[in-house]
């Protein structure tokens, strides 16, 4: 391994306190741990440097020698680094939560279950009640959740963890034979086939609150999988919302496109539109342009678990007649001619642009 400086490896000052050294080691070890950097030889080498540095700097005697004589002073002391952490796994567990804590987290995660539920657009807006069918696991009564007759795992001697020493370092990992349980199945239970649990079909009625949206979830306490001790995890209902043909939701606001005939936009007037809560008259101001937006306050979606209500944004879509009779065409031509110069404002606009463009080539 290439030569390196211990303080630099932990990215700390030479005057760092013992607590600062410990914090730096924790931070760096988490960053470069092999589990988070698989198939990354640079991270693996860095992780080894970090551990070697900590083994020296966390020991007052070795740190003193290193500060005075460098690595040569440590070599002359004898013993090297092998005896610094005789039980490196225990030290590493004390930093990062311990194998029992990790197993507990996995066990808790295993008890929680999730189901997907798609509801309609209006069910999400106004809330509803749903009956959900789902399945959960409970311990097999015949074997008490053990899966059958078990014996101590010979691979890890019942510890649930196996340790591998590489030079001065010791790595721990979950035992691949017993998967951290410390025991292996000897004779499988006939009722559950050695699984230790059976699957139960169940249903539950839940209330979907007003204002829920896609991607949110509901937690039903105590309706998840059951452990051997009788404790139950939670059931999580993951919400998906179907699209609506007319309304588009953005958080608590609702968008809708309203087709408005061109004469109404020009002259102004009133149209009837559909909102989430019924029909409503919408005033169209004189001279309204295509894609103009008109906001209706408080006509959106109620905030989930709150009282505030979003808005409805009506976007105008200018509509022209699909066909004209000869009489209508004549009337439109007379109307156009009546505007005079105002009807040809585009001419001056594009003449100005043309003159600017022509200047590039003159």
C-alpha positions, 0 to 999 in steps of 0.5 A, spaced: 500 500 500 502 506 498 505 511 503 500 516 506 499 521 512 494 518 518 492 525 519 490 527 512 487 520 511 482 522 516 482 529 514 483 532 521 488 537 524 494 534 528 492 537 534 485 534 533 482 531 540 480 524 541 473 526 540 474 529 533 478 523 531 472 519 533 467 523 529 472 524 523 473 516 523 466 515 523 464 520 517 470 517 513 468 510 514 461 511 512 463 514 506 468 509 504 465 503 507 465 497 502 458 496 502 456 503 499 462 502 494 462 495 491 467 494 486 470 500 487 478 499 489 479 506 490 474 506 495 476 500 498 484 502 499 481 509 502 477 505 507 483 501 509 487 507 510 482 510 514 482 504 519 489 504 519 490 511 521 484 510 526 487 504 530 494 509 531 491 515 532 485 513 537 491 510 541 495 515 545 501 511 546 501 509 538 499 516 537 505 519 541 510 515 537 507 517 530 507 524 532 515 524 534 518 519 529 512 517 524 511 510 522 518 508 523 517 509 530 511 504 530 515 499 526 520 499 532 515 498 537 514 491 535 507 488 534 505 493 528 497 494 528 494 487 529 493 487 536 490 494 536 483 492 535 483 484 537 475 485 536 474 490 531 467 487 529 465 490 536 468 496 535 465 497 528 458 495 531 459 500 537 460 506 531 455 504 526 449 501 530 451 493 531 449 487 528 443 486 533 440 493 531 441 492 524 437 485 525 432 489 528 431 494 523 430 489 518 425 485 522 421 491 523 421 493 515 419 485 514 413 486 519 411 492 515 407 491 508 404 495 502 399 495 497 397 499 491 390 503 491 388 506 485 382 511 486 379 516 481 380 523 480 374 525 484 375 520 489 382 523 491 379 530 491 373 529 495 375 523 499 371 516 499 371 510 503 374 503 500 375 496 502 382 493 501 383 486 500 391 484 502 395 479 505 399 478 511 404 473 514 403 470 521 407 465 525 405 458 523 401 455 529 404 448 528 412 450 529 411 456 533 414 460 527 421 457 527 419 453 521 421 446 524 426 443 528 433 448 528 440 447 530 445 452 531 449 454 525 455 451 525 458 456 520 457 462 524 457 458 531 450 461 532 453 469 532 449 470 526 455 474 523 461 472 520 468 475 520 474 476 515 481 478 517 485 482 512 491 484 514 490 488 520 483 489 519 477 485 520 470 485 516 463 483 519 457 481 515 451 477 516 452 469 516 450 467 509 448 460 511 443 462 517 442 469 514 443 472 521 439 468 525 444 464 528 440 457 527 439 453 521 433 449 519 434 441 521 427 438 519 422 442 516 415 443 519 409 440 515 404 445 515 408 451 513 414 447 509 419 450 513 417 458 512 415 459 519 409 463 517 403 462 513 399 467 509 392 470 511 387 473 506 384 479 509 380 485 508 379 492 511 375 498 510 379 505 510 377 512 509 381 516 504 381 523 506 379 529 502 385 532 498 390 526 497 394 526 491 398 521 487 404 518 491 402 519 498 400 513 502 396 512 508 398 508 514 394 503 518 397 501 524 397 494 526 395 491 520 401 488 517 405 482 518 405 478 525 412 476 528 413 470 533 412 474 539 405 477 536 407 484 534 404 486 528 407 491 523 403 496 519 399 496 513 401 502 508 396 504 502 400 507 496 395 512 493 395 512 485 390 517 482 387 516 475 387 522 470 381 526 469 379 527 461 378 535 463 381 537 469 388 537 471 391 537 478 397 541 480 398 540 488 391 544 490 390 548 484 385 545 478 386 547 471 381 547 466 381 549 458 375 553 456 373 553 449 370 560 448 368 563 441 372 568 438 366 574 438 365 573 445 373 574 446 372 580 442 366 583 445 366 580 452 360 576 455 359 570 460 359 563 459 357 557 463 363 552 465 363 546 470 367 547 476 369 541 481 363 543 485 358 544 480 356 549 474 358 557 475 358 563 470 365 565 468 365 573 465 370 573 459 373 580 459 372 584 452 378 583 448 380 576 452 386 573 448 387 566 446 390 562 452 389 567 457 388 565 464 382 567 469 383 565 476 377 562 480 379 563 488 377 557 492 375 553 487 380 548 487 382 542 492 382 542 499 389 541 502 390 535 505 389 535 513 388 542 512 382 548 511 385 552 505 382 550 498 386 551 492 384 555 486 381 553 479 385 556 473 381 557 467 385 557 460 381 560 454 381 557 448 379 561 442 374 558 438 373 560 430 367 557 426 368 551 422 365 554 416 362 560 414 356 561 409 357 566 404 353 572 408 357 570 414 364 571 410 361 578 407 360 580 414 367 578 416 370 582 410 366 588 411 368 588 419 375 587 417 375 593 412 371 597 417 378 597 422 382 600 417 389 601 418 388 597 425 387 591 421 394 591 417 398 593 423 402 587 422 405 590 416 409 596 419 411 590 425 414 586 419 417 592 415 421 594 421 424 587 422 425 586 415 429 593 415 433 590 421 435 583 418 437 587 411 442 591 415 446 585 416 447 584 409 448 591 406 
